Amino acid sequence: MRLPRLFTTSSFRLTLFSAALFSASALALFGVLYWAADRFMARQFDDSITAQMASLQEDGSDAAHLEARLAQRLSSPATRDYSYLLQDGIGRRLAGNLPAMAPHVGWQDLPMPEGMVSDTSDDHALRALGRRLGDGSFLLVARDIFDLDEFNDLLERTFGIGFLVTLVVGFGSGAVVSHGLLRRLEAISRTTREIMAGDLSRRIPVGARNDDFDRLSSSVNAMLDRIHELMENLRQVSNDIAHDLRTPLTRLRQRLEGARLDARTLGDYEGAVDGALVETDALLETFSALLRIAQIESGARSAAFAPTDLSALVAMIIDTYAPVAEDKGRSLSGDVAPGMTVDGDRQLLGQMLVNLVENALDHTPAGAAVAVALAPGGGGRGPVLTVADDGPGIPATEREKVFKRFCRLDVSRSTRGSGLGLNLVAAIVSLHSARIRLEDNAPGLRVVVTF
């Protein structure tokens, strides 16, 4: 089951293709080298025969002189690779170790005469050069081409072995690479199957080599972490909705049931309906806030980002809410640095600041002071927005919780609200790649947003 799958992997096919391409290149290279070497050796053979022919005639080319020279050559070890034939004008053999033959002027290939070599191999043959001399005699000089054939055979065997080694290495490397690839892909497949089975905590193993697979695994694990976080948020939202909306729905049902059982006059029914409408509006407002938070967290609003004059926006909201704060018995002041701009959604940024100001006004006692400040950040950071009050503040152990959906501290249970205001603020801050933190204002609370 494993072997066929190994051979069908893309890495194995790519390795085989590379091996085949290399083998074809090696075959073409061998062909060129073989042809060049064969031609070179053949020329060397012809040149040596021509040199022998010239040396025999350099002191004279008459038959008597050549007979003596041939006898000397045949007895010399230096010329034992050569064969000779001298015939007179009518074809009689005068000297040499070759049998008489029909004269042929020029180059020719001859079979090896019987008895001239100890073995009977077909590789023995003669390369011969014949010339007609001035007195009508015929001189032939030949050489055994066995060494040339042996050299060509050696080239062929060397290439054949090299070609086989190339194929074996190609198949072997393809199998090794494919095995490693299959092992890592199997780890990914196993992890994905476990995740699909419901175990969202599973992650793909990441090695220490930091290769392409490790970087891919890290990216996939980061994606799985984000999906796991979103799933947990979805589960938490479902639980929060089921828990926190049960109370207003229960009140709505009790109000309607009380009207059905106890109302006697038209005024009683109108009062029950009015109360039910108030509860319904609160529920609709909660669902609208949830949908708005979901839309912001999806990042869809980031496509409409544009340069926004944050200084003008903060100044406008301070001017708008100063009378509201005065009516509630609080004071609202501002210290806004001019020219502060950010790239973002003006409407969402305004909603964020409105929620922070309203939250400060709603959770501070009469006479409290709320201060809004916008200043440039140091160290290359963007603008820093601060909303501070001198109210009761939030305990340090509770500050991270208030950004979750439907989170309401015990001291806020008696006030109107759904517990989604700061969660919406956190979503807007995250969308704008900013950071938010809660600090002790001694006394009170300071909310700091750093862009």
C-alpha positions in Angstrom: 0.0 0.0 0.0 2.9 2.4 0.8 5.1 1.7 -2.3 2.6 2.8 -5.0 1.8 5.9 -3.1 5.5 6.7 -2.8 5.9 6.5 -6.5 3.0 8.8 -7.2 4.2 11.8 -5.2 5.1 14.9 -7.1 8.6 15.0 -5.5 9.3 11.5 -6.8 8.1 12.4 -10.3 10.1 15.6 -10.2 13.2 13.7 -9.2 12.7 11.1 -11.9 12.2 13.8 -14.4 15.5 15.4 -13.3 17.2 12.1 -13.5 15.8 11.4 -16.9 16.9 14.9 -18.1 20.3 14.4 -16.7 20.6 10.9 -18.2 19.6 12.3 -21.6 22.1 15.1 -21.3 24.8 12.5 -20.3 23.8 10.3 -23.3 24.2 13.2 -25.7 27.5 14.2 -24.1 28.8 10.6 -24.3 27.8 10.5 -28.0 29.8 13.6 -28.7 32.8 12.4 -26.6 32.7 8.9 -28.1 32.6 10.3 -31.7 35.4 12.7 -30.9 37.6 10.1 -29.2 37.0 7.5 -31.9 37.9 10.0 -34.6 41.0 11.1 -32.7 42.2 7.5 -32.2 41.5 6.6 -35.8 43.5 9.6 -37.0 46.3 8.6 -34.6 46.3 5.1 -36.1 46.3 6.5 -39.7 49.1 8.9 -38.8 51.2 6.1 -37.4 50.7 4.0 -40.5 51.6 6.9 -42.7 54.7 7.6 -40.7 55.7 3.9 -41.1 55.2 4.1 -44.8 57.3 7.3 -45.1 60.1 6.0 -42.9 60.4 2.8 -45.1 60.8 5.0 -48.2 63.0 7.7 -46.9 66.3 6.1 -48.0 64.9 4.7 -51.3 61.9 3.0 -52.7 63.3 0.3 -54.9 62.2 -3.3 -54.2 65.7 -4.5 -53.1 66.1 -1.7 -50.6 62.6 -2.2 -49.2 63.2 -6.0 -48.7 66.1 -5.2 -46.4 64.2 -2.6 -44.5 61.2 -4.8 -44.0 63.3 -7.7 -42.7 64.8 -5.3 -40.2 61.3 -3.9 -39.2 59.9 -7.4 -38.7 62.7 -8.4 -36.3 62.4 -5.2 -34.2 60.1 -5.2 -31.1 59.3 -1.6 -31.7 57.3 -2.4 -34.8 55.7 -5.6 -33.7 52.2 -4.0 -33.9 52.7 -3.4 -37.6 52.3 -5.8 -40.6 54.0 -5.4 -44.0 53.7 -6.7 -47.6 55.9 -6.1 -50.6 54.9 -7.4 -54.0 56.5 -7.0 -57.4 54.8 -5.7 -60.5 53.2 -9.0 -61.3 51.8 -9.7 -57.8 54.5 -12.0 -56.4 55.2 -11.5 -52.6 58.8 -10.4 -52.1 58.8 -9.6 -48.4 56.6 -9.0 -45.3 54.4 -11.1 -43.0 51.2 -10.7 -44.9 50.0 -13.0 -47.7 49.9 -11.8 -51.3 46.8 -10.0 -52.3 45.4 -7.9 -55.1 47.1 -4.5 -55.0 44.9 -1.7 -53.7 46.2 1.8 -53.6 45.0 3.9 -50.6 43.3 3.1 -47.3 41.4 -0.2 -46.7 40.3 -2.4 -43.8 41.5 -6.1 -44.0 40.6 -9.2 -42.0 43.3 -10.5 -39.8 45.1 -13.4 -41.6 45.0 -16.7 -39.9 47.9 -17.5 -37.6 49.0 -13.9 -37.0 47.4 -13.7 -33.5 47.1 -16.3 -30.8 43.4 -15.6 -30.1 40.5 -15.9 -32.5 38.7 -12.8 -31.4 36.6 -11.0 -34.1 38.1 -7.7 -32.7 41.3 -8.3 -34.6 41.4 -6.6 -38.0 43.9 -4.5 -40.0 43.9 -0.9 -41.0 46.1 -0.8 -44.1 47.7 1.8 -46.5 48.9 0.6 -50.0 51.1 2.5 -52.4 52.4 1.7 -55.9 56.2 2.4 -56.1 58.2 3.8 -59.0 59.5 0.4 -60.2 55.9 -1.0 -60.4 56.1 -2.9 -57.0 53.4 -2.6 -54.4 54.0 -1.8 -50.7 51.4 -2.3 -48.0 51.7 -1.2 -44.3 49.0 -2.3 -41.8 48.3 -2.2 -38.1 46.0 -4.2 -35.9 43.0 -2.1 -34.7 42.4 -4.3 -31.7 43.6 -1.6 -29.3 41.3 0.9 -30.9 38.3 -1.4 -30.5 39.3 -2.1 -26.9 39.4 1.6 -26.2 35.9 2.1 -27.7 34.7 -0.9 -25.6 36.1 0.7 -22.5 34.3 3.9 -23.2 31.0 2.1 -23.8 31.3 0.1 -20.6 32.2 3.2 -18.6 29.2 5.1 -19.9 26.9 2.1 -19.4 28.0 1.8 -15.7 27.7 5.6 -15.2 24.2 5.6 -16.8 23.0 2.8 -14.6 24.4 4.5 -11.5 22.6 7.7 -12.6 19.3 5.8 -12.8 19.8 4.1 -9.5 20.7 7.3 -7.8 17.8 9.0 -9.4 15.3 6.4 -8.2 16.9 6.2 -4.8 17.0 9.9 -4.2 13.4 10.2 -5.5 12.3 7.5 -3.0 14.2 9.1 -0.1 12.9 12.6 -0.8 9.3 11.2 -1.4 9.5 9.2 1.8 10.4 12.3 3.8 7.7 14.3 2.0 5.1 11.7 2.6 6.0 11.5 6.3 5.6 15.2 6.8 2.4 15.3 4.7 1.0 12.4 6.7 1.7 14.3 9.9 -0.3 17.3 8.4 -3.1 15.0 7.2 -3.3 13.2 10.6 -3.5 16.5 12.4 -6.2 17.8 10.1 -8.2 14.6 10.6 -8.0 15.0 14.4 -9.1 18.6 14.1 -12.0 17.7 11.9 -12.9 15.0 14.5 -13.3 17.8 17.0 -9.9 18.2 18.7 -9.2 21.9 18.0 -6.1 21.8 20.2 -4.1 19.7 17.8 -1.2 21.4 15.9 1.1 20.4 13.1 4.6 19.4 14.3 7.3 22.0 13.5 10.9 21.0 13.1 14.0 22.9 13.9 15.3 23.2 10.4 13.1 26.2 9.5 12.6 24.9 6.0 9.6 25.5 3.7 7.5 22.9 5.5 8.4 24.3 8.9 7.4 27.8 7.8 4.2 26.4 6.2 3.4 24.5 9.4 4.0 27.6 11.5 1.6 29.6 9.3 -1.1 26.8 9.4 -0.7 26.5 13.2 -1.1 30.3 13.6 -4.3 30.0 11.4 -5.5 27.1 13.6 -4.8 29.2 16.7 -6.9 32.0 15.3 -9.7 29.6 14.3 -9.6 28.0 17.8 -9.8 31.5 19.3 -12.7 32.4 17.1 -14.5 29.1 17.9 -14.0 29.7 21.6 -15.3 33.3 21.2 -18.3 31.9 19.3 -18.9 29.3 22.1 -18.5 32.0 24.7 -20.8 34.4 22.9 -23.5 31.6 22.6 -23.2 30.9 26.3 -23.3 34.6 27.1 -26.3 35.2 24.9 -28.1 32.3 26.5 -27.2 33.4 30.0 -27.5 37.2 29.8 -30.5 37.5 27.5 -32.5 35.1 29.6 -33.2 37.8 32.2 -34.7 40.4 29.9 -36.7 37.7 28.0 -38.0 36.4 31.4 -39.0 39.9 32.4 -40.7 40.4 29.1 -42.7 37.2 29.5 -43.6 37.9 33.1 -44.8 41.4 32.1 -47.0 40.0 29.3 -48.2 37.1 31.5 -49.1 39.6 34.3 -51.0 41.8 31.8 -53.0 38.7 30.6 -53.8 37.7 34.2 -54.1 40.9 36.1 -54.9 43.8 33.7 -58.5 45.0 34.0 -58.5 48.3 32.2 -57.2 49.7 29.0 -54.6 51.7 30.9 -53.3 48.4 32.5 -52.9 46.9 29.0 -51.2 50.0 27.7 -48.7 50.0 30.6 -47.9 46.4 30.0 -47.4 47.0 26.3 -45.2 50.0 26.9 -43.0 48.0 29.3 -42.8 45.1 26.8 -41.7 47.6 24.1 -39.0 48.9 26.4 -37.7 45.4 27.0 -37.9 44.6 23.3 -36.0 47.7 22.4 -33.2 46.7 24.9 -33.1 43.2 23.3 -32.9 44.7 19.8 -30.2 47.1 20.9 -28.2 44.2 22.3 -28.5 42.1 19.1 -27.5 45.2 17.1 -24.4 45.6 19.2 -23.5 42.0 18.8 -23.9 42.2 15.0 -21.8 45.4 14.9 -19.1 43.8 17.0 -19.1 40.7 14.7 -18.8 43.0 11.6 -15.9 44.9 13.1 -14.0 41.8 14.1 -14.4 40.3 10.6 -12.2 43.2 9.4 -14.7 44.2 6.6 -14.7 47.8 7.7 -10.9 48.2 7.2 -11.5 48.4 3.4 -13.0 51.9 4.0 -10.0 53.2 6.0 -8.9 56.8 5.1 -6.8 59.5 6.7 -8.8 60.8 9.7 -8.3 64.0 11.6 -8.4 62.5 15.1 -7.8 65.9 16.8 -10.9 67.4 15.2 -13.0 64.3 16.0 -12.0 64.2 19.7 -12.6 68.0 20.0 -16.1 67.6 18.5 -17.1 64.8 20.9 -15.8 66.8 23.9 -17.9 69.8 22.8 -20.9 67.6 22.3 -20.8 65.7 25.6 -19.7 68.6 27.9 -23.4 69.7 28.3 -24.4 66.1 28.8 -21.9 65.7 31.6 -23.0 69.0 33.2 -26.6 67.8 33.2 -25.5 64.6 35.0 -23.6 66.6 37.6 -20.2 65.8 36.2 -17.5 67.8 34.4 -15.9 67.0 31.1 -12.6 68.6 30.0 -10.3 68.1 27.1 -6.6 68.7 26.2 -6.3 67.9 22.4 -3.0 68.4 20.5 -3.7 69.7 17.0 -2.9 67.9 13.8 -3.1 64.3 15.0 -4.2 62.0 12.2 -4.7 58.3 11.9 -5.6 56.0 9.0 -9.0 54.5 10.0 -12.8 54.6 9.9 -14.1 58.0 11.3 -17.5 56.6 12.3 -16.0 53.7 14.3 -13.4 55.9 16.0 -16.1 58.3 17.0 -18.2 55.3 18.4 -15.1 54.2 20.4 -14.6 57.6 22.0 -18.4 58.0 22.7 -18.5 54.6 24.4 -15.5 55.5 26.6 -16.9 58.9 27.6 -20.4 57.6 28.3 -18.9 54.7 30.3 -17.0 57.2 32.4 -20.0 59.4 32.9 -22.3 56.5 33.8 -20.0 54.8 36.3 -18.8 57.8 38.3 -20.7 59.6 41.1 -22.0 63.1 41.0 -19.3 65.7 41.1 -16.8 63.5 39.3 -14.4 64.9 36.7 -13.8 63.3 33.4 -10.7 64.3 31.3 -10.1 63.5 27.7 -6.6 64.0 26.3 -5.0 63.4 22.9 -1.2 63.8 22.6 1.6 62.6 20.2 3.2 59.3 21.2 7.0 59.1 21.8 9.4 56.7 20.2 7.8 56.7 16.8 4.4 55.7 18.0 1.1 57.3 16.8 -1.2 59.4 18.8 -2.2 58.5 22.4 -5.8 58.9 23.5 -6.6 59.0 27.2 -10.0 59.1 29.0 -9.5 59.5 32.8 -12.0 59.9 35.7 -11.7 60.2 39.5 -14.5 57.7 40.2 -14.4 54.4 42.0 -12.3 52.8 39.2 -11.9 49.1 38.4 -9.9 46.6 40.5 -6.7 45.5 38.8 -7.9 41.9 38.9 -11.0 42.8 36.9 -9.6 45.0 34.2 -9.0 42.3 31.6 -12.5 40.9 32.1 -14.4 44.1 31.3 -13.5 43.8 27.6 -15.4 40.5 27.2 -18.9 40.3 26.0 -21.7 40.8 28.6 -19.2 41.4 31.3 -20.6 43.6 34.0 -19.0 44.2 37.4 -21.1 43.8 40.6 -21.2 47.5 41.2 -22.7 48.0 37.7 -25.5 45.5 37.9 -28.0 48.2 39.0 -27.2 50.5 36.0 -28.7 50.2 32.5 -26.6 48.5 29.9 -25.8 45.2 28.2 -22.1 44.8 29.0 -21.1 45.2 25.4 -19.7 48.8 25.4 -16.1 48.0 26.2 -16.2 44.9 24.1 -17.1 47.1 21.1 -14.3 49.5 22.0 -11.8 46.6 22.1 -13.0 45.4 18.7 -12.6 48.9 17.2 -9.1 49.3 18.7 -8.0 45.9 17.3 -9.4 46.8 13.9 -7.2 49.9 13.8 -4.1 47.9 15.0 -4.0 50.0 18.2 -3.5 48.9 21.8 -5.8 49.6 24.8 -5.0 49.3 28.5 -6.6 50.3 31.8 -4.6 52.0 34.5 -5.2 53.3 38.0 -5.8 57.1 38.0 -5.4 57.3 41.8 -8.3 57.7 42.3 -10.4 56.5 39.4 -9.7 54.8 36.1 -7.5 55.9 33.1 -8.1 54.3 29.7 -5.2 54.7 27.3 -5.4 53.9 23.6 -2.1 54.0 21.7 -2.3 54.1 17.9 
